[in-house]
Amino acid sequence: MNSTYRVLVALSLLWPVAAAIAQHDQAAHSPYAGMETRAIKSLSEADIEELRRGGGWGLALPAELNGMPGPAHLLEMKDMIPLSSDQVDRLELLYEDMLEKAIPAGERLIAAEAAIEAAFASGKVDETSLRALLAEAEVARTDLRFIHLSQHYKTVPLLGPRQITRYIELRGYASDPCDRVPEGHDPERYRKHMGCD
């Protein structure tokens, strides 16, 4: 037997072993690996921080991506759009109102998710208690989502069509959304929501 033939035979015998090891290794690395160390498994530290500061958390995407800007990003880009001082004043009021409502709603959502976490961590969960815990979490999430989405439809009447078009351009929505993550967005969450990967 020549040496090339022996190498090919050895490789053909090792191939199934290598494939099995690769398959096992892939199965061992769940997309959730590492999340088991989170205090609240359903929320990352970045999620909790965003909720506590009154951030949008991607909840207003139906408005944002359908040409209805929200006050937070408009205020960030006020000079590039441009906005009048009256528009800025009115948007600041909407933004302050949103924060005043969103921060406590975010805290309620965090507390509700923490309660679900505690129930599973203790092993004391049944259908009735789980339904109650989930209902509380969904009420908090719905309230939070309403708070953010409602500010978008309230914002539109304050703007002219050119300003909305300029906003859409500045946010990068007129091009492929995966080419550029808009300023102020968490890149990983944005790409996930936009289906970029």
Number of C-alpha atoms within 10 A of each C-alpha: 5 6 8 9 10 11 11 11 12 11 12 11 11 11 12 11 11 12 11 11 12 12 11 11 11 10 10 10 10 10 8 8 9 10 14 10 9 11 13 19 16 14 16 14 12 11 16 18 14 16 23 19 14 22 21 22 21 15 17 21 18 12 17 19 12 10 16 23 26 24 25 21 16 23 19 12 17 18 10 13 19 16 19 12 10 10 17 17 13 14 22 16 13 20 20 13 13 22 21 13 15 24 18 17 23 28 18 21 24 22 16 21 22 19 18 22 17 15 16 13 10 8 9 10 15 10 8 8 13 16 12 12 19 15 13 19 21 15 15 22 19 14 17 28 20 14 21 26 21 16 22 22 16 15 19 17 10 14 14 11 10 11 19 17 15 17 23 20 13 15 21 17 20 12 11 10 16 16 11 14 18 16 13 10 14 15 13 12 14 18 17 11 12 14 10 12 8
